[in-house]
Amino acid sequence: MNFDFIKNLLNQLEQNDLLRKPFTIDSVSDTSIRIEKKVKILFCSNNYLNLAQDKRLIEAAKTAMENFGFGSAASRLISGSLEPHIELEKRLADLFQKESALVFPSGYMANLAVLQSIPQKGDLILLDKIDHASIIDAAKGSDAQFRTYHRTQFDKIEKFLASSDFNRKFIVTESVFSMDGDFADLKKLVELKKKYNAYLIVDEAHAFGCFGETGAGLAEELGILNEIDIVVATLSKSAGCSGGFVVSDKCVIDFLVNKARPFIYTTAPLPANSAAAVCALEIIKNANDKRKRLKENSDYLRAKLKALNFDTAESASQIVPVIIGDNKRTLEISKSLFDKGFFVVAIRPPTVAPGTSRLRISLQSEHTKEQIDSLCDCLKSFSTQGA
């Protein structure tokens, strides 16, 4: 079979500076990594609390493999529900102060499960325009209709919520937006959901572990966790593991178990991963020192970048974009940083809107001020060139 049409599409991507290829890392993921045996300071990882390489998680995973083997060998509703899965779900429900929880192999699958099962035909899903792709894809495949809004357009949200054209309304947002690093106005969304008797679903993927007294996320930090109807998050960022989860009322979780195709028709997560995640939760609950260092690093970097006249959008978290605009220019800066010992990937469309290509810098709690200073020193020349 001839795949020339695929080759042509790849050529188009390359001509538009949009072709992407993964790098191969040959070391543990930490603040520094090795690529082709050369050390690079890593500034684009979601390992926010540096737990991916934590020896306690590794030991927990080893013990689970000794007790339960490596693979789960079946879907959860056949013979794949193992003790580490149940223990993890119990701990997640407790942490988020909800009745029940359900784990998935990925955060993407968790969002698909919720939005393609809970909202029904005749319902409305309201999405922030820059919600994660998993949320948008899930809404597109839902039986419900969906509309989008910009996070500042509360009048538009109210117009949809006040409409009598729909049975039920679901507001869906990230708490910390993955590409801009800013916050959704969760307090305002709670106010609106109460006013119009709507449901509020919050994806805390980039806030879980990083915010809140016990690391439950931005809603906990704002004191409104009990007002969020369904929380979705991942174990693959601050927790240093893999997978996603949903926490909510027991009836919601029971419904997902019976109706969510991403749960029913897939092999259960690895028991070792769930055991490591249980260990990570215990660390996260008591990791206020790590959260403090992460915030200090984020504030420090933002201040230095602003002093260099870089556009960091409205970032207020450990995700700090340096918006360049042009695809080719962004790639050039990323390549230059790489050659000088820094790994910061160029983010381009379709991940972000055309004309907003950027370096997406992600801080970790264990980054040092010296590492941040060296990165900013290397970026200075691009600032003077009008980046």
Secondary structure, 3 states (H helix, E strand, C coil): CCCHHHHHHHHHHHHCCCCCCCCCCCCCCCCEEEECCEEEEECCCCCCCCCCCCHHHHHHHHHHHHHHCCCCCCEHHHHHCCHHHHHHHHHHHHHCCCCEEEEECCHHHHHHHHHCCCCCCCCEEEEECCCCHHHHHHHHCCCCEEEEECCCCHHHHHHHHHCCCCCCEEEEEECECCCCCCECCHHHHHHHHHHCCCEEEEECCCCCCCCCCCCCCHHHHHCCHHHCCEEEEECCCCCCCCCEEEEECHHHHHHHHHHCHHHHCCECCCHHHHHHHHHHHHHHHCCHHHHHHHHHHHHHHHHHHHHCCCCCCCCCCCEEEEEEECHHHHHHHHHHHHHCCEECCEECCCCCCCCCEEEEEECCCCCCHHHHHHHHHHHHHHHHCCC
